[in-house]
């Protein structure tokens, strides 16, 4: 099992252009990051394309990761999620629809993964429950569905900067809650 320290070490070595560390980082994290891309894009081909972009970005930007006490997987997932959302927005701008013929069924996780997912999911759900319902919905729409700030501002009939403030404060509250 790859530990947090192992991933931090791999990222540090990737920043020094260590190809073996890059390969090891890919092996250790690609399935998780592919899952993130697939969840946002719901299209296997697009998710594979974005995953490649993710690792190109990691190769070029690994020196920007700083060990700050936050999980290195959080940084990697953020890179993947942001690139996937960018791809989703471009796809929506071009065609506005998903091609249902290319969607894939997810693999069935094992009992251990299910238990971990339930535990993490319960913690996240509990923390989301502490947020105002509009704020929780905005967080879900922004970070899981890929809605833009403008989409959210229009939906809730508030200024764009208000949405930014909602999301920033909500993420801070979630981080504090999950840290308890």
Backbone as JSON Lines, residues from 0, in Angstrom:
{"i":0,"aa":"X","n":[0.84,-1.19,0.0],"ca":[0.0,0.0,0.0],"c":[0.89,1.25,0.0]}
{"i":1,"aa":"X","n":[0.56,2.18,-0.85],"ca":[1.32,3.41,-0.96],"c":[0.84,4.39,0.1]}
{"i":2,"aa":"X","n":[1.77,4.94,0.86],"ca":[1.41,5.87,1.93],"c":[1.48,7.31,1.44]}
{"i":3,"aa":"X","n":[0.96,8.17,2.26],"ca":[1.01,9.6,1.98],"c":[2.46,10.06,1.79]}
{"i":4,"aa":"X","n":[3.35,9.6,2.67],"ca":[4.76,9.98,2.58],"c":[5.37,9.47,1.27]}
{"i":5,"aa":"X","n":[4.97,8.27,0.84],"ca":[5.48,7.72,-0.43],"c":[5.08,8.63,-1.59]}
{"i":6,"aa":"X","n":[3.82,9.06,-1.59],"ca":[3.35,9.92,-2.68],"c":[4.04,11.27,-2.64]}
{"i":7,"aa":"X","n":[4.22,11.84,-1.45],"ca":[4.94,13.1,-1.33],"c":[6.36,12.95,-1.85]}
{"i":8,"aa":"X","n":[7.01,11.84,-1.53],"ca":[8.37,11.59,-2.01],"c":[8.39,11.46,-3.53]}
{"i":9,"aa":"X","n":[7.42,10.75,-4.08],"ca":[7.37,10.6,-5.55],"c":[7.19,11.95,-6.22]}
{"i":10,"aa":"X","n":[6.3,12.78,-5.69],"ca":[6.07,14.1,-6.28],"c":[7.36,14.93,-6.22]}
{"i":11,"aa":"X","n":[8.05,14.87,-5.1],"ca":[9.31,15.61,-4.96],"c":[10.33,15.13,-5.98]}
{"i":12,"aa":"X","n":[10.39,13.82,-6.19],"ca":[11.33,13.27,-7.18],"c":[10.91,13.6,-8.6]}
{"i":13,"aa":"X","n":[9.6,13.65,-8.85],"ca":[9.11,14.05,-10.18],"c":[9.52,15.49,-10.46]}
{"i":14,"aa":"X","n":[9.48,16.34,-9.44],"ca":[9.91,17.73,-9.61],"c":[11.37,17.81,-10.05]}
{"i":15,"aa":"X","n":[12.15,16.78,-9.71],"ca":[13.56,16.71,-10.11],"c":[13.72,15.95,-11.42]}
{"i":16,"aa":"X","n":[12.61,15.66,-12.08],"ca":[12.55,14.96,-13.38],"c":[13.0,13.51,-13.3]}
{"i":17,"aa":"X","n":[12.63,12.85,-12.21],"ca":[12.94,11.43,-12.01],"c":[11.84,10.61,-12.7]}
{"i":18,"aa":"X","n":[12.19,9.97,-13.83],"ca":[11.21,9.22,-14.62],"c":[10.69,7.99,-13.87]}
{"i":19,"aa":"X","n":[11.55,7.36,-13.1],"ca":[11.12,6.19,-12.33],"c":[10.08,6.59,-11.29]}
{"i":20,"aa":"X","n":[10.29,7.74,-10.65],"ca":[9.33,8.23,-9.66],"c":[8.01,8.59,-10.34]}
{"i":21,"aa":"X","n":[8.1,9.15,-11.55],"ca":[6.89,9.5,-12.3],"c":[6.09,8.25,-12.63]}
{"i":22,"aa":"X","n":[6.78,7.22,-13.06],"ca":[6.12,5.94,-13.37],"c":[5.47,5.36,-12.12]}
{"i":23,"aa":"X","n":[6.19,5.41,-11.0],"ca":[5.66,4.88,-9.75],"c":[4.45,5.71,-9.29]}
{"i":24,"aa":"X","n":[4.51,7.02,-9.45],"ca":[3.39,7.89,-9.09],"c":[2.17,7.55,-9.95]}
{"i":25,"aa":"X","n":[2.4,7.35,-11.23],"ca":[1.31,6.97,-12.12],"c":[0.68,5.66,-11.68]}
{"i":26,"aa":"X","n":[1.51,4.67,-11.41],"ca":[1.0,3.36,-10.98],"c":[0.19,3.46,-9.69]}
{"i":27,"aa":"X","n":[0.64,4.33,-8.79],"ca":[0.01,4.44,-7.47],"c":[-1.28,5.26,-7.49]}
{"i":28,"aa":"X","n":[-1.41,6.17,-8.46],"ca":[-2.51,7.13,-8.39],"c":[-3.44,7.17,-9.6]}
{"i":29,"aa":"X","n":[-3.06,6.56,-10.69],"ca":[-3.81,6.73,-11.94],"c":[-5.25,6.21,-11.85]}
{"i":30,"aa":"X","n":[-5.46,5.1,-11.16],"ca":[-6.83,4.59,-11.1],"c":[-7.75,5.55,-10.35]}
{"i":31,"aa":"X","n":[-7.27,6.13,-9.27],"ca":[-8.07,7.1,-8.5],"c":[-8.34,8.35,-9.34]}
{"i":32,"aa":"X","n":[-7.3,8.85,-10.01],"ca":[-7.47,10.07,-10.8],"c":[-8.34,9.81,-12.02]}
{"i":33,"aa":"X","n":[-8.25,8.63,-12.6],"ca":[-9.12,8.28,-13.71],"c":[-10.58,8.28,-13.23]}
{"i":34,"aa":"X","n":[-10.81,7.75,-12.05],"ca":[-12.15,7.73,-11.48],"c":[-12.71,9.14,-11.31]}
{"i":35,"aa":"X","n":[-11.85,10.06,-10.87],"ca":[-12.27,11.46,-10.71],"c":[-12.67,12.03,-12.07]}
{"i":36,"aa":"X","n":[-11.81,11.81,-13.08],"ca":[-12.09,12.32,-14.42],"c":[-13.38,11.71,-14.98]}
{"i":37,"aa":"X","n":[-13.55,10.44,-14.78],"ca":[-14.72,9.74,-15.31],"c":[-16.0,10.21,-14.62]}
{"i":38,"aa":"X","n":[-15.9,10.46,-13.33],"ca":[-17.09,10.92,-12.59],"c":[-17.55,12.27,-13.12]}
{"i":39,"aa":"X","n":[-16.6,13.15,-13.42],"ca":[-16.97,14.48,-13.92],"c":[-17.44,14.4,-15.37]}
{"i":40,"aa":"X","n":[-16.72,13.65,-16.2],"ca":[-16.98,13.66,-17.64],"c":[-18.01,12.63,-18.1]}
{"i":41,"aa":"X","n":[-18.13,11.51,-17.36],"ca":[-19.07,10.44,-17.72],"c":[-18.85,9.92,-19.14]}
{"i":42,"aa":"X","n":[-17.62,9.98,-19.61],"ca":[-17.27,9.54,-20.96],"c":[-15.84,9.0,-20.91]}
{"i":43,"aa":"X","n":[-15.71,7.72,-21.18],"ca":[-14.43,7.04,-21.01],"c":[-13.31,7.67,-21.86]}
{"i":44,"aa":"X","n":[-13.59,7.94,-23.12],"ca":[-12.56,8.51,-23.99],"c":[-12.08,9.86,-23.5]}
{"i":45,"aa":"X","n":[-13.02,10.72,-23.12],"ca":[-12.65,12.04,-22.6],"c":[-11.87,11.9,-21.29]}
{"i":46,"aa":"X","n":[-12.29,10.97,-20.44],"ca":[-11.6,10.77,-19.16],"c":[-10.17,10.3,-19.39]}
{"i":47,"aa":"X","n":[-9.97,9.41,-20.34],"ca":[-8.61,8.94,-20.65],"c":[-7.75,10.08,-21.19]}
{"i":48,"aa":"X","n":[-8.35,10.9,-22.04],"ca":[-7.63,12.05,-22.59],"c":[-7.22,13.03,-21.5]}
{"i":49,"aa":"X","n":[-8.16,13.32,-20.62],"ca":[-7.88,14.26,-19.53],"c":[-6.84,13.66,-18.57]}
{"i":50,"aa":"X","n":[-6.92,12.35,-18.32],"ca":[-5.94,11.72,-17.44],"c":[-4.53,11.92,-17.98]}
{"i":51,"aa":"X","n":[-4.38,11.8,-19.29],"ca":[-3.07,12.04,-19.89],"c":[-2.63,13.48,-19.65]}
{"i":52,"aa":"X","n":[-3.55,14.43,-19.83],"ca":[-3.24,15.83,-19.57],"c":[-2.87,16.05,-18.1]}
{"i":53,"aa":"X","n":[-3.53,15.32,-17.21],"ca":[-3.25,15.44,-15.77],"c":[-1.78,15.1,-15.51]}
{"i":54,"aa":"X","n":[-1.33,13.99,-16.06],"ca":[0.05,13.58,-15.79],"c":[1.07,14.46,-16.5]}
{"i":55,"aa":"X","n":[0.71,15.03,-17.63],"ca":[1.59,16.01,-18.27],"c":[1.7,17.23,-17.36]}
{"i":56,"aa":"X","n":[0.56,17.65,-16.82],"ca":[0.56,18.8,-15.9],"c":[1.38,18.5,-14.64]}
{"i":57,"aa":"X","n":[1.22,17.29,-14.11],"ca":[1.98,16.9,-12.91],"c":[3.47,16.92,-13.22]}
{"i":58,"aa":"X","n":[3.86,16.4,-14.36],"ca":[5.27,16.37,-14.75],"c":[5.84,17.79,-14.79]}
{"i":59,"aa":"X","n":[5.07,18.71,-15.34],"ca":[5.56,20.08,-15.49],"c":[5.39,20.94,-14.23]}
{"i":60,"aa":"X","n":[4.46,20.58,-13.37],"ca":[4.14,21.44,-12.22],"c":[4.45,20.8,-10.86]}
{"i":61,"aa":"X","n":[5.1,19.66,-10.84],"ca":[5.36,18.98,-9.57],"c":[6.13,19.87,-8.6]}
{"i":62,"aa":"X","n":[6.94,20.77,-9.12],"ca":[7.7,21.65,-8.24],"c":[6.81,22.65,-7.51]}
{"i":63,"aa":"X","n":[5.56,22.81,-7.96],"ca":[4.64,23.72,-7.27],"c":[3.98,23.08,-6.06]}
{"i":64,"aa":"X","n":[4.03,21.74,-5.99],"ca":[3.46,21.07,-4.82],"c":[4.41,21.28,-3.65]}
{"i":65,"aa":"X","n":[3.87,21.73,-2.57],"ca":[4.66,21.92,-1.36],"c":[4.06,21.08,-0.25]}
{"i":66,"aa":"X","n":[4.89,20.4,0.48],"ca":[4.41,19.61,1.6],"c":[3.95,20.59,2.68]}
{"i":67,"aa":"X","n":[2.63,20.67,2.85],"ca":[2.06,21.66,3.77],"c":[1.24,21.02,4.87]}
{"i":68,"aa":"X","n":[1.24,19.71,4.91],"ca":[0.4,19.03,5.87],"c":[-0.9,18.55,5.25]}
{"i":69,"aa":"X","n":[-1.2,19.06,4.05],"ca":[-2.39,18.6,3.33],"c":[-2.02,17.36,2.54]}
{"i":70,"aa":"X","n":[-2.98,16.53,2.28],"ca":[-2.76,15.29,1.55],"c":[-2.26,15.56,0.14]}
{"i":71,"aa":"X","n":[-1.21,14.86,-0.3],"ca":[-0.77,15.03,-1.69],"c":[-1.84,14.56,-2.67]}
{"i":72,"aa":"X","n":[-2.65,13.59,-2.25],"ca":[-3.74,13.13,-3.12],"c":[-4.75,14.25,-3.35]}
{"i":73,"aa":"X","n":[-4.92,15.14,-2.38],"ca":[-5.82,16.26,-2.56],"c":[-5.33,17.14,-3.69]}
{"i":74,"aa":"X","n":[-4.02,17.39,-3.73],"ca":[-3.43,18.19,-4.8],"c":[-3.63,17.49,-6.15]}
{"i":75,"aa":"X","n":[-3.34,16.21,-6.22],"ca":[-3.47,15.45,-7.46],"c":[-4.93,15.41,-7.92]}
{"i":76,"aa":"X","n":[-5.84,15.18,-6.99],"ca":[-7.26,15.13,-7.33],"c":[-7.75,16.49,-7.81]}
{"i":77,"aa":"X","n":[-7.26,17.55,-7.2],"ca":[-7.64,18.9,-7.62],"c":[-7.19,19.16,-9.05]}
{"i":78,"aa":"X","n":[-5.97,18.76,-9.38],"ca":[-5.48,18.92,-10.75],"c":[-6.39,18.15,-11.71]}
{"i":79,"aa":"X","n":[-6.69,16.91,-11.38],"ca":[-7.55,16.08,-12.24],"c":[-8.95,16.67,-12.37]}
{"i":80,"aa":"X","n":[-9.53,17.05,-11.25],"ca":[-10.89,17.58,-11.27],"c":[-10.96,18.87,-12.09]}
{"i":81,"aa":"X","n":[-10.0,19.75,-11.9],"ca":[-10.01,21.02,-12.63],"c":[-9.88,20.8,-14.14]}
{"i":82,"aa":"X","n":[-8.98,19.92,-14.55],"ca":[-8.82,19.65,-15.98],"c":[-10.07,18.97,-16.54]}
{"i":83,"aa":"X","n":[-10.67,18.08,-15.77],"ca":[-11.89,17.41,-16.23],"c":[-13.04,18.41,-16.37]}
{"i":84,"aa":"X","n":[-13.17,19.32,-15.42],"ca":[-14.21,20.34,-15.51],"c":[-13.97,21.24,-16.71]}
{"i":85,"aa":"X","n":[-12.72,21.6,-16.96],"ca":[-12.41,22.4,-18.15],"c":[-12.85,21.66,-19.42]}
{"i":86,"aa":"X","n":[-12.55,20.38,-19.49],"ca":[-12.94,19.58,-20.66],"c":[-14.46,19.51,-20.77]}
{"i":87,"aa":"X","n":[-15.15,19.32,-19.65],"ca":[-16.61,19.26,-19.64],"c":[-17.2,20.56,-20.16]}
{"i":88,"aa":"X","n":[-16.67,21.66,-19.72],"ca":[-17.18,22.96,-20.16],"c":[-16.95,23.16,-21.65]}
{"i":89,"aa":"X","n":[-15.79,22.74,-22.14],"ca":[-15.52,22.84,-23.58],"c":[-16.48,21.96,-24.36]}
{"i":90,"aa":"X","n":[-16.72,20.75,-23.87],"ca":[-17.63,19.82,-24.54],"c":[-19.04,20.41,-24.57]}
{"i":91,"aa":"X","n":[-19.48,20.97,-23.44],"ca":[-20.82,21.57,-23.39],"c":[-20.93,22.73,-24.36]}
{"i":92,"aa":"X","n":[-19.85,23.5,-24.48],"ca":[-19.86,24.64,-25.39],"c":[-19.95,24.18,-26.84]}
{"i":93,"aa":"X","n":[-19.35,23.03,-27.15],"ca":[-19.34,22.55,-28.53],"c":[-20.6,21.8,-28.91]}
{"i":94,"aa":"X","n":[-21.07,20.9,-28.05],"ca":[-22.22,20.1,-28.47],"c":[-23.38,20.1,-27.48]}
{"i":95,"aa":"X","n":[-23.14,20.44,-26.25],"ca":[-24.22,20.56,-25.29],"c":[-24.86,19.25,-24.85]}
{"i":96,"aa":"X","n":[-24.33,18.1,-25.26],"ca":[-24.96,16.84,-24.89],"c":[-23.91,15.75,-24.74]}
{"i":97,"aa":"X","n":[-24.21,14.76,-23.89],"ca":[-23.35,13.59,-23.72],"c":[-23.74,12.53,-24.74]}
{"i":98,"aa":"X","n":[-22.79,11.75,-25.15],"ca":[-23.06,10.62,-26.04],"c":[-23.24,9.39,-25.18]}
{"i":99,"aa":"X","n":[-24.48,9.0,-24.93],"ca":[-24.78,7.89,-24.04],"c":[-24.2,6.57,-24.53]}
{"i":100,"aa":"X","n":[-23.9,6.44,-25.8],"ca":[-23.37,5.2,-26.34],"c":[-21.97,4.91,-25.82]}
{"i":101,"aa":"X","n":[-21.25,5.93,-25.37],"ca":[-19.86,5.72,-24.96],"c":[-19.68,5.72,-23.44]}
{"i":102,"aa":"X","n":[-20.78,5.8,-22.71],"ca":[-20.68,5.73,-21.26],"c":[-20.32,4.31,-20.85]}
{"i":103,"aa":"X","n":[-19.57,4.18,-19.75],"ca":[-19.19,2.85,-19.28],"c":[-19.79,2.59,-17.92]}
{"i":104,"aa":"X","n":[-19.93,1.34,-17.61],"ca":[-20.37,0.96,-16.27],"c":[-19.15,0.94,-15.37]}
{"i":105,"aa":"X","n":[-19.31,1.37,-14.14],"ca":[-18.18,1.38,-13.22],"c":[-17.9,-0.03,-12.73]}
{"i":106,"aa":"X","n":[-16.65,-0.3,-12.43],"ca":[-16.27,-1.59,-11.87],"c":[-16.81,-1.7,-10.45]}
{"i":107,"aa":"X","n":[-17.17,-2.89,-10.05],"ca":[-17.66,-3.12,-8.7],"c":[-16.48,-3.08,-7.73]}
{"i":108,"aa":"X","n":[-16.51,-2.22,-6.73],"ca":[-15.44,-2.19,-5.75],"c":[-15.53,-3.38,-4.8]}
{"i":109,"aa":"X","n":[-14.4,-3.73,-4.22],"ca":[-14.37,-4.81,-3.24],"c":[-14.92,-4.36,-1.91]}
{"i":110,"aa":"X","n":[-15.07,-5.29,-0.97],"ca":[-15.64,-4.96,0.34],"c":[-14.84,-3.89,1.1]}
{"i":111,"aa":"X","n":[-13.52,-3.97,1.0],"ca":[-12.7,-2.99,1.72],"c":[-12.92,-1.59,1.15]}
{"i":112,"aa":"X","n":[-12.92,-1.47,-0.17],"ca":[-13.14,-0.17,-0.8],"c":[-14.54,0.35,-0.49]}
{"i":113,"aa":"X","n":[-15.51,-0.55,-0.45],"ca":[-16.87,-0.13,-0.1],"c":[-16.94,0.41,1.32]}
{"i":114,"aa":"X","n":[-16.28,-0.28,2.25],"ca":[-16.29,0.16,3.65],"c":[-15.62,1.52,3.8]}
{"i":115,"aa":"X","n":[-14.48,1.7,3.15],"ca":[-13.77,2.98,3.21],"c":[-14.63,4.07,2.58]}
{"i":116,"aa":"X","n":[-15.2,3.77,1.43],"ca":[-16.04,4.76,0.74],"c":[-17.24,5.15,1.58]}
{"i":117,"aa":"X","n":[-17.87,4.16,2.23],"ca":[-19.02,4.47,3.09],"c":[-18.62,5.37,4.25]}
{"i":118,"aa":"X","n":[-17.48,5.06,4.86],"ca":[-17.0,5.84,5.99],"c":[-16.7,7.27,5.56]}
{"i":119,"aa":"X","n":[-15.95,7.41,4.46],"ca":[-15.62,8.75,3.96],"c":[-16.88,9.47,3.5]}
{"i":120,"aa":"X","n":[-17.76,8.74,2.82],"ca":[-19.0,9.33,2.34],"c":[-19.87,9.82,3.48]}
{"i":121,"aa":"X","n":[-19.92,9.03,4.56],"ca":[-20.72,9.44,5.72],"c":[-20.15,10.7,6.35]}
{"i":122,"aa":"X","n":[-18.83,10.78,6.44],"ca":[-18.2,11.97,7.02],"c":[-18.47,13.2,6.15]}
{"i":123,"aa":"X","n":[-18.33,13.04,4.85],"ca":[-18.58,14.16,3.94],"c":[-20.05,14.57,3.99]}
{"i":124,"aa":"X","n":[-20.95,13.58,3.99],"ca":[-22.38,13.89,4.05],"c":[-22.73,14.62,5.34]}
{"i":125,"aa":"X","n":[-22.14,14.18,6.44],"ca":[-22.41,14.84,7.71],"c":[-21.94,16.29,7.68]}
{"i":126,"aa":"X","n":[-20.75,16.49,7.12],"ca":[-20.22,17.86,7.04],"c":[-21.02,18.71,6.06]}
{"i":127,"aa":"X","n":[-21.44,18.11,4.96],"ca":[-22.27,18.85,4.0],"c":[-23.6,19.23,4.66]}
{"i":128,"aa":"X","n":[-24.1,18.37,5.54],"ca":[-25.33,18.64,6.25],"c":[-25.23,19.82,7.2]}
{"i":129,"aa":"X","n":[-24.02,20.17,7.59],"ca":[-23.82,21.34,8.46],"c":[-23.87,22.65,7.68]}
{"i":130,"aa":"X","n":[-23.76,22.56,6.35],"ca":[-23.8,23.77,5.53],"c":[-25.25,24.18,5.27]}
{"i":131,"aa":"X","n":[-25.45,25.45,4.99],"ca":[-26.74,25.93,4.53],"c":[-27.1,25.14,3.26]}
{"i":132,"aa":"X","n":[-28.35,24.74,3.08],"ca":[-28.72,23.92,1.91],"c":[-28.31,24.51,0.56]}
{"i":133,"aa":"X","n":[-28.46,25.85,0.4],"ca":[-28.03,26.47,-0.86],"c":[-26.53,26.36,-1.05]}
{"i":134,"aa":"X","n":[-25.78,26.54,0.03],"ca":[-24.32,26.46,-0.06],"c":[-23.89,25.03,-0.4]}
{"i":135,"aa":"X","n":[-24.51,24.05,0.24],"ca":[-24.18,22.65,-0.03],"c":[-24.5,22.3,-1.47]}
{"i":136,"aa":"X","n":[-25.64,22.76,-1.97],"ca":[-26.02,22.49,-3.35],"c":[-25.04,23.17,-4.31]}
{"i":137,"aa":"X","n":[-24.63,24.39,-3.99],"ca":[-23.68,25.11,-4.85],"c":[-22.33,24.37,-4.89]}
{"i":138,"aa":"X","n":[-21.88,23.86,-3.75],"ca":[-20.62,23.1,-3.71],"c":[-20.74,21.86,-4.59]}
{"i":139,"aa":"X","n":[-21.83,21.13,-4.46],"ca":[-22.04,19.93,-5.28],"c":[-22.06,20.28,-6.76]}
{"i":140,"aa":"X","n":[-22.77,21.33,-7.11],"ca":[-22.89,21.71,-8.52],"c":[-21.55,22.19,-9.08]}
{"i":141,"aa":"X","n":[-20.77,22.91,-8.28],"ca":[-19.49,23.44,-8.76],"c":[-18.43,22.35,-8.86]}
{"i":142,"aa":"X","n":[-18.33,21.51,-7.84],"ca":[-17.2,20.59,-7.76],"c":[-17.5,19.17,-8.2]}
{"i":143,"aa":"X","n":[-18.75,18.82,-8.34],"ca":[-19.08,17.48,-8.84],"c":[-19.7,17.54,-10.23]}
{"i":144,"aa":"X","n":[-20.54,18.55,-10.47],"ca":[-21.23,18.63,-11.75],"c":[-20.53,19.55,-12.74]}
{"i":145,"aa":"X","n":[-19.59,20.38,-12.26],"ca":[-18.84,21.24,-13.17],"c":[-19.53,22.53,-13.55]}
{"i":146,"aa":"X","n":[-20.56,22.93,-12.79],"ca":[-21.23,24.2,-13.09],"c":[-20.25,25.35,-12.89]}
{"i":147,"aa":"X","n":[-20.33,26.34,-13.75],"ca":[-19.46,27.51,-13.63],"c":[-20.01,28.45,-12.55]}
{"i":148,"aa":"X","n":[-19.15,29.39,-12.12],"ca":[-19.6,30.38,-11.15],"c":[-20.79,31.17,-11.71]}
{"i":149,"aa":"X","n":[-20.73,31.49,-13.0],"ca":[-21.81,32.25,-13.63],"c":[-23.11,31.44,-13.6]}
{"i":150,"aa":"X","n":[-23.02,30.14,-13.91],"ca":[-24.21,29.28,-13.84],"c":[-24.82,29.33,-12.44]}
{"i":151,"aa":"X","n":[-23.97,29.24,-11.44],"ca":[-24.45,29.24,-10.06],"c":[-25.03,30.6,-9.67]}
{"i":152,"aa":"X","n":[-24.36,31.68,-10.11],"ca":[-24.87,33.02,-9.79],"c":[-26.26,33.21,-10.41]}
{"i":153,"aa":"X","n":[-26.44,32.73,-11.63],"ca":[-27.75,32.82,-12.28],"c":[-28.78,31.96,-11.54]}
{"i":154,"aa":"X","n":[-28.39,30.75,-11.17],"ca":[-29.31,29.82,-10.5],"c":[-29.83,30.39,-9.18]}
{"i":155,"aa":"X","n":[-28.91,30.98,-8.39],"ca":[-29.29,31.48,-7.06],"c":[-29.62,32.97,-7.05]}
{"i":156,"aa":"X","n":[-29.54,33.59,-8.22],"ca":[-29.86,35.02,-8.37],"c":[-29.06,35.88,-7.39]}
{"i":157,"aa":"X","n":[-27.75,35.64,-7.37],"ca":[-26.85,36.43,-6.54],"c":[-25.66,36.86,-7.4]}
{"i":158,"aa":"X","n":[-24.94,37.89,-6.97],"ca":[-23.76,38.33,-7.74],"c":[-22.68,37.24,-7.79]}
{"i":159,"aa":"X","n":[-21.86,37.31,-8.83],"ca":[-20.79,36.35,-9.05],"c":[-19.84,36.28,-7.85]}
{"i":160,"aa":"X","n":[-19.49,37.42,-7.29],"ca":[-18.58,37.42,-6.14],"c":[-19.2,36.77,-4.91]}
{"i":161,"aa":"X","n":[-20.52,36.82,-4.81],"ca":[-21.2,36.15,-3.7],"c":[-21.03,34.65,-3.83]}
{"i":162,"aa":"X","n":[-21.14,34.13,-5.05],"ca":[-20.95,32.69,-5.28],"c":[-19.53,32.3,-4.91]}
{"i":163,"aa":"X","n":[-18.57,33.09,-5.33],"ca":[-17.17,32.8,-4.98],"c":[-16.99,32.76,-3.46]}
{"i":164,"aa":"X","n":[-17.59,33.7,-2.78],"ca":[-17.5,33.75,-1.32],"c":[-18.18,32.53,-0.7]}
{"i":165,"aa":"X","n":[-19.36,32.19,-1.19],"ca":[-20.08,31.0,-0.69],"c":[-19.2,29.77,-0.8]}
{"i":166,"aa":"X","n":[-18.63,29.57,-1.99],"ca":[-17.85,28.36,-2.22],"c":[-16.58,28.34,-1.36]}
{"i":167,"aa":"X","n":[-15.9,29.47,-1.3],"ca":[-14.67,29.53,-0.5],"c":[-14.97,29.26,0.98]}
{"i":168,"aa":"X","n":[-15.98,29.91,1.52],"ca":[-16.32,29.71,2.93],"c":[-16.85,28.3,3.18]}
{"i":169,"aa":"X","n":[-17.59,27.76,2.23],"ca":[-18.1,26.39,2.38],"c":[-16.98,25.38,2.39]}
{"i":170,"aa":"X","n":[-16.0,25.55,1.51],"ca":[-14.86,24.64,1.49],"c":[-14.04,24.73,2.77]}
{"i":171,"aa":"X","n":[-13.89,25.93,3.28],"ca":[-13.18,26.1,4.56],"c":[-13.93,25.38,5.67]}
{"i":172,"aa":"X","n":[-15.25,25.55,5.7],"ca":[-16.07,24.89,6.72],"c":[-15.99,23.37,6.58]}
{"i":173,"aa":"X","n":[-16.01,22.87,5.34],"ca":[-15.91,21.42,5.13],"c":[-14.55,20.9,5.59]}
{"i":174,"aa":"X","n":[-13.5,21.62,5.26],"ca":[-12.15,21.21,5.67],"c":[-12.05,21.17,7.18]}
{"i":175,"aa":"X","n":[-12.59,22.17,7.87],"ca":[-12.55,22.18,9.33],"c":[-13.37,21.03,9.9]}
{"i":176,"aa":"X","n":[-14.54,20.79,9.33],"ca":[-15.4,19.7,9.8],"c":[-14.73,18.35,9.61]}
{"i":177,"aa":"X","n":[-14.17,18.13,8.45],"ca":[-13.52,16.84,8.16],"c":[-12.26,16.64,8.99]}
{"i":178,"aa":"X","n":[-11.67,17.75,9.46],"ca":[-10.47,17.66,10.29],"c":[-10.76,17.35,11.75]}
{"i":179,"aa":"X","n":[-12.02,17.41,12.15],"ca":[-12.39,17.13,13.54],"c":[-12.36,15.65,13.83]}
